[in-house]
Amino acid sequence: MTDRSFSFERRGVLNAGAAGLVTLGTFSIPDISSAKAPSMTQDWDKTFPRSKAVDHQKVSFRNRYGITLAADLYLPRERGTGKLAAIVVSGPFGAVKEQSSGLYAQTMAARGFATLAFDPSYTGESGGEPRNVASPDINTEDFSAAVDFIGLRPEIDRERIGVIGICGWGGMALSTAAIDKRIKAVVASTMYDMTRVMSKGYNDSTTPQQRTEALEQMSRQRWTDAEKGSPAYGPVSLELKGGEPEFVVQYAAYYKTKRGFHPRAINSNAAWSLTTPLSFMNLPILTYIAEISPRPVLLVHGENAHSRYFSETAYAAAAEPKELMIIPGATHTDLYDQVDIIPFDKLTAFFKQHLVA
């Protein structure tokens, strides 16, 4: 195996869902290791226009590990006096609530649901230090903490809560639904299983030797980080040099352009810590996906998405009731923000059917 082949393999594994090209060396980028989470802005700084049919409020709450999460609460303006069904939304991996998850949340609020889009721990406006790290355990907990918060709101019927996870947070949503029985229905859109892609590479192509080399390199990186007292980070995500796979070009067309760029998003303006994959390497988060049943699962994926196999595998492992909806002609990132492609009518019908009093 050549150095180049190893570098490319690890780039895919390290920032698969985040879409960045990250190798396992040490790079000179702005030191964010000791940076604190920004205070929540009250400005409308989303990548999508504000809906006049929805009331919006910035909120915060703490997860079980004591990390303060920042979120956007969306309520339908015309909501009557009865209690509302609620949907918690997050993703993609390396994105912020001002991007896809906020768009999904606002759209579903305009259709009659209370929704909450949150920044996961260590990212965006949420707390946690050092910055830009992820954990399948903590990020699963983030979803449950969001359920805690929205279920205590006076407008909400806590027996009618669902979740939507996008991209890497699609896998996290399924993981959460398997253990958190308060969640009555779950949607995973353009889903990644981050534990699978980080440990096995795209299409499970990582060899045992490559896995061992990656773990050895990340283990050595821990010595460097320990000596320095802060983690090292990869290069800024999605700075294309030419010759990248088409799906990476598609990621850049979202995160690095006016279409989806946001300064707080890791995929737009920063990088994950180099040792972030360690906690994903031994922890397959979809092991117990069948235990979501008898609560329903809806998987939505693009026909032409490079990641389609994640949803197909998850669908095969899930128990009834389950549904896999393939969107003709769609790519992975089309389901981030293309409102004429994202099947919002289907999502609305799914939650109206299953989040019943």
C-alpha positions as CSV (number, residue, x, y, z in Angstrom):
1,M,0.0,0.0,0.0
2,T,1.5,3.4,-1.0
3,D,1.5,6.4,1.2
4,R,-0.8,8.1,-1.3
5,S,-3.4,5.3,-1.1
6,F,-3.3,5.4,2.7
7,S,-3.7,9.2,2.8
8,F,-6.7,9.1,0.5
9,E,-8.3,6.2,2.4
10,R,-7.9,8.1,5.7
11,R,-9.2,11.3,4.2
12,G,-12.4,9.5,3.4
13,V,-12.7,7.8,6.8
14,L,-11.8,10.8,8.9
15,N,-14.3,13.3,7.4
16,A,-16.7,11.1,5.5
17,G,-19.9,12.6,6.7
18,A,-18.4,15.9,7.2
19,A,-17.2,15.9,3.6
20,G,-13.8,17.5,4.2
21,L,-10.5,16.1,3.1
22,V,-8.6,15.4,6.2
23,T,-5.4,13.4,6.5
24,L,-3.7,12.2,9.6
25,G,-0.8,14.5,9.7
26,T,-0.5,17.7,11.7
27,F,-1.4,20.9,9.9
28,S,-1.0,24.6,10.5
29,I,-4.4,26.1,10.9
30,P,-5.9,28.6,13.4
31,D,-5.7,27.0,16.9
32,I,-9.2,26.5,18.1
33,S,-8.4,23.9,20.7
34,S,-9.0,26.3,23.6
35,A,-11.6,28.4,22.0
36,K,-14.9,28.6,23.8
37,A,-18.3,28.2,22.2
38,P,-19.6,31.5,20.8
39,S,-22.5,33.2,22.7
40,M,-25.8,32.7,20.9
41,T,-26.5,35.4,18.4
42,Q,-30.1,36.6,18.1
43,D,-29.5,37.6,14.5
44,W,-31.2,35.6,11.7
45,D,-28.0,34.1,10.2
46,K,-29.4,31.1,8.6
47,T,-28.6,29.8,5.1
48,F,-32.4,29.8,4.3
49,P,-35.0,32.5,4.3
50,R,-37.2,33.1,7.4
51,S,-40.8,31.8,7.2
52,K,-43.6,34.2,8.1
53,A,-45.7,31.1,9.1
54,V,-43.4,30.2,11.9
55,D,-42.3,31.7,15.3
56,H,-38.6,31.4,16.0
57,Q,-36.8,31.4,19.3
58,K,-33.2,30.7,20.4
59,V,-33.0,28.4,23.3
60,S,-30.4,26.4,25.3
61,F,-30.4,23.3,27.5
62,R,-27.9,20.9,29.1
63,N,-27.3,17.2,28.2
64,R,-26.6,14.4,30.6
65,Y,-22.9,15.2,30.5
66,G,-23.5,18.8,31.6
67,I,-22.7,20.3,28.2
68,T,-24.9,23.2,27.2
69,L,-26.5,22.8,23.8
70,A,-27.7,25.7,21.6
71,A,-30.9,25.3,19.5
72,D,-33.5,27.0,17.5
73,L,-37.1,26.4,18.5
74,Y,-39.7,26.7,15.7
75,L,-43.4,26.9,16.4
76,P,-46.2,27.2,13.9
77,R,-47.7,30.7,14.1
78,E,-51.2,29.4,13.7
79,R,-51.2,26.7,16.3
80,G,-54.4,27.0,18.2
81,T,-54.7,26.1,21.9
82,G,-54.0,22.3,21.8
83,K,-50.6,20.7,22.6
84,L,-48.4,20.1,19.6
85,A,-46.5,17.1,18.3
86,A,-42.8,17.8,18.2
87,I,-39.8,16.9,16.0
88,V,-36.1,17.2,17.0
89,V,-33.7,17.7,14.2
90,S,-29.9,17.6,13.7
91,G,-27.2,17.1,11.1
92,P,-25.4,16.8,8.9
93,F,-22.1,15.7,10.5
94,G,-20.0,18.8,10.7
95,A,-22.9,21.2,10.0
96,V,-24.7,23.6,12.2
97,K,-28.4,24.3,12.9
98,E,-28.3,27.3,10.6
99,Q,-28.0,24.9,7.6
100,S,-29.9,21.8,6.7
101,S,-31.3,20.9,10.1
102,G,-32.8,24.4,10.5
103,L,-34.3,24.2,7.1
104,Y,-36.0,20.9,7.9
105,A,-37.1,22.2,11.2
106,Q,-38.6,25.4,10.0
107,T,-40.4,23.7,7.1
108,M,-41.9,21.1,9.4
109,A,-43.0,23.8,11.8
110,A,-44.8,25.6,9.0
111,R,-46.6,22.3,8.5
112,G,-47.9,22.2,12.1
113,F,-45.2,20.6,14.3
114,A,-43.1,22.1,17.0
115,T,-39.5,21.6,16.0
116,L,-36.1,22.0,17.5
117,A,-32.9,22.1,15.5
118,F,-29.7,21.9,17.7
119,D,-26.0,22.2,17.4
120,P,-24.3,19.0,18.7
121,S,-21.8,19.1,21.6
122,Y,-18.5,20.8,20.8
123,T,-19.8,22.4,17.7
124,G,-21.6,25.5,16.5
125,E,-23.0,27.6,19.3
126,S,-23.2,24.6,21.7
127,G,-20.7,24.2,24.6
128,G,-18.0,21.7,25.1
129,E,-14.2,22.0,25.0
130,P,-12.0,21.5,23.1
131,R,-13.9,22.4,20.0
132,N,-14.7,20.3,16.9
133,V,-14.7,16.9,18.4
134,A,-17.5,14.2,18.1
135,S,-18.5,11.1,20.0
136,P,-21.1,8.5,19.0
137,D,-22.1,8.3,22.7
138,I,-22.3,12.0,23.5
139,N,-24.0,12.8,20.2
140,T,-26.6,10.2,20.8
141,E,-27.1,11.7,24.2
142,D,-27.5,15.1,22.5
143,F,-30.6,13.9,20.7
144,S,-32.1,12.5,24.0
145,A,-31.3,15.8,25.8
146,A,-33.2,17.7,23.0
147,V,-36.2,15.4,23.6
148,D,-35.9,16.2,27.4
149,F,-36.0,19.9,26.6
150,I,-38.8,20.0,24.1
151,G,-40.9,17.5,26.0
152,L,-41.0,19.9,29.0
153,R,-42.3,22.8,27.0
154,P,-45.9,23.8,27.8
155,E,-46.9,23.8,24.1
156,I,-45.8,20.2,23.6
157,D,-47.4,16.8,24.0
158,R,-44.5,14.8,25.3
159,E,-46.1,11.5,24.1
160,R,-45.9,12.7,20.5
161,I,-42.2,13.4,19.8
162,G,-40.2,12.2,16.7
163,V,-36.7,12.9,15.4
164,I,-35.1,13.6,12.1
165,G,-31.4,13.0,11.5
166,I,-29.6,14.2,8.4
167,C,-26.4,12.6,7.0
168,G,-24.2,11.5,9.9
169,W,-26.9,12.5,12.3
170,G,-29.3,10.1,10.6
171,G,-27.2,7.3,12.1
172,M,-27.3,9.1,15.5
173,A,-31.1,9.5,15.2
174,L,-31.5,5.8,14.6
175,S,-29.1,5.0,17.5
176,T,-31.1,7.3,19.8
177,A,-34.5,5.9,18.8
178,A,-33.2,2.4,19.6
179,I,-32.6,3.3,23.2
180,D,-34.9,6.2,23.9
181,K,-38.4,4.8,23.9
182,R,-39.9,8.2,24.3
183,I,-39.3,8.8,20.6
184,K,-42.3,7.6,18.7
185,A,-41.1,7.8,15.1
186,V,-37.7,8.4,13.4
187,V,-36.6,9.7,9.9
188,A,-33.1,9.4,8.7
189,S,-32.5,11.5,5.6
190,T,-29.4,10.9,3.3
191,M,-28.0,8.8,6.2
192,Y,-24.4,8.0,7.1
193,D,-23.4,5.5,9.7
194,M,-20.4,7.3,10.9
195,T,-19.1,4.4,13.0
196,R,-19.1,2.2,9.9
197,V,-17.4,4.6,7.5
198,M,-14.8,5.7,10.0
199,S,-13.9,2.1,11.0
200,K,-14.3,0.4,7.6
201,G,-14.0,3.2,5.0
202,Y,-16.4,3.8,2.1
203,N,-18.1,0.6,0.9
204,D,-16.2,-1.2,3.7
205,S,-13.0,-1.1,1.7
206,T,-10.5,-0.5,4.5
207,T,-8.2,-3.5,5.0
208,P,-7.1,-4.7,8.4
209,Q,-3.6,-3.3,7.7
210,Q,-5.1,0.1,6.9
211,R,-7.2,0.1,10.0
212,T,-4.1,-0.9,12.1
213,E,-2.0,1.9,10.5
214,A,-4.7,4.5,11.1
215,L,-5.1,3.5,14.8
216,E,-1.3,3.5,15.2
217,Q,-1.1,7.0,13.7
218,M,-4.0,8.3,15.8
219,S,-2.5,6.7,18.9
220,R,0.8,8.5,18.3
221,Q,-1.1,11.7,17.7
222,R,-2.4,11.4,21.3
223,W,1.2,11.7,22.5
224,T,1.6,14.9,20.5
225,D,-1.7,16.3,21.8
226,A,-0.9,15.3,25.4
227,E,2.5,17.0,25.2
228,K,1.0,20.2,23.7
229,G,-2.0,20.1,26.0
230,S,-4.5,20.6,23.1
231,P,-5.6,18.6,20.1
232,A,-4.3,19.0,16.5
233,Y,-6.7,19.6,13.7
234,G,-6.8,18.7,10.0
235,P,-6.7,21.3,7.2
236,V,-9.8,23.5,6.6
237,S,-12.4,21.3,5.1
238,L,-13.2,21.1,1.4
239,E,-10.4,23.3,0.1
240,L,-10.4,21.5,-3.3
241,K,-7.2,21.1,-5.2
242,G,-8.6,19.2,-8.2
243,G,-9.1,15.5,-8.9
244,E,-11.4,15.0,-5.9
245,P,-14.3,12.4,-6.2
246,E,-17.5,13.9,-7.5
247,F,-19.3,13.5,-4.2
248,V,-16.6,15.7,-2.5
249,V,-17.1,18.3,-5.2
250,Q,-20.8,18.2,-4.4
251,Y,-20.1,18.7,-0.7
252,A,-18.0,21.7,-1.6
253,A,-20.8,23.1,-3.8
254,Y,-22.9,23.2,-0.7
255,Y,-20.6,24.1,2.2
256,K,-18.2,26.4,0.5
257,T,-20.6,28.6,-1.5
258,K,-23.4,31.0,-0.8
259,R,-25.8,28.1,-1.1
260,G,-24.8,26.6,2.3
261,F,-21.6,28.2,3.7
262,H,-21.8,29.1,7.4
263,P,-18.8,30.4,9.4
264,R,-19.6,28.2,12.4
265,A,-19.8,25.0,10.4
266,I,-16.9,22.7,10.6
267,N,-17.4,21.6,7.0
268,S,-17.4,25.3,5.8
269,N,-14.7,26.9,7.8
270,A,-12.8,24.5,10.1
271,A,-11.8,20.9,10.7
272,W,-12.3,18.1,13.1
273,S,-9.6,17.1,15.6
274,L,-7.3,14.5,14.2
275,T,-8.2,12.0,16.9
276,T,-12.0,12.4,16.5
277,P,-12.4,9.0,14.8
278,L,-11.0,7.1,17.7
279,S,-14.3,6.8,19.6
280,F,-16.1,5.7,16.4
281,M,-13.7,2.9,15.5
282,N,-15.0,0.2,17.8
283,L,-18.6,1.3,18.3
284,P,-21.2,0.3,15.6
285,I,-24.1,2.5,16.5
286,L,-26.7,0.6,14.5
287,T,-26.3,-2.8,16.2
288,Y,-29.7,-2.6,17.9
289,I,-31.6,-0.8,15.1
290,A,-34.3,-3.6,15.1
291,E,-35.2,-2.6,18.7
292,I,-36.8,0.6,17.3
293,S,-39.8,-1.5,16.4
294,P,-42.7,-1.3,16.9
295,R,-42.1,2.4,16.3
296,P,-41.8,3.3,12.7
297,V,-38.6,4.1,10.7
298,L,-38.5,6.1,7.5
299,L,-35.2,6.2,5.5
300,V,-34.9,8.7,2.7
301,H,-32.0,8.6,0.2
302,G,-31.1,9.9,-3.2
303,E,-31.0,7.4,-6.1
304,N,-27.6,8.7,-7.2
305,A,-26.1,9.3,-3.7
306,H,-22.7,7.8,-3.1
307,S,-24.0,7.0,0.5
308,R,-27.1,5.2,-0.6
309,Y,-25.8,1.9,0.7
310,F,-25.9,3.1,4.3
311,S,-29.7,3.5,4.2
312,E,-30.2,0.2,2.3
313,T,-28.2,-1.7,4.9
314,A,-30.0,0.0,7.7
315,Y,-33.3,-0.8,6.1
316,A,-32.4,-4.5,5.9
317,A,-31.4,-4.5,9.5
318,A,-34.5,-2.6,10.8
319,A,-37.7,-4.4,11.9
320,E,-41.2,-3.5,10.7
321,P,-42.7,-1.0,10.4
322,K,-40.1,0.5,8.1
323,E,-39.9,2.2,4.8
324,L,-37.1,3.1,2.4
325,M,-37.9,6.0,0.1
326,I,-35.4,6.5,-2.8
327,I,-35.6,9.9,-4.5
328,P,-35.1,9.5,-8.3
329,G,-32.0,11.2,-9.6
330,A,-31.1,12.8,-6.3
331,T,-27.6,13.0,-4.9
332,H,-26.5,13.0,-1.3
333,T,-26.4,16.8,-0.9
334,D,-29.6,17.4,-2.8
335,L,-31.4,16.3,0.4
336,Y,-29.6,19.0,2.3
337,D,-31.5,21.9,0.9
338,Q,-33.3,21.3,-2.3
339,V,-36.8,21.9,-1.2
340,D,-38.3,20.7,-4.5
341,I,-36.5,17.3,-4.0
342,I,-36.7,16.8,-0.2
343,P,-40.0,14.9,0.3
344,F,-41.5,17.2,2.8
345,D,-45.0,16.0,2.0
346,K,-44.0,12.4,2.8
347,L,-42.3,13.5,6.0
348,T,-45.4,15.4,7.0
349,A,-47.7,12.5,6.3
350,F,-45.4,10.1,8.2
351,F,-45.3,12.2,11.4
352,K,-49.0,13.0,11.2
353,Q,-49.7,9.3,11.0
354,H,-47.4,8.2,13.8
355,L,-47.2,11.1,16.2
356,V,-50.8,10.6,17.2
357,A,-52.4,11.4,20.6
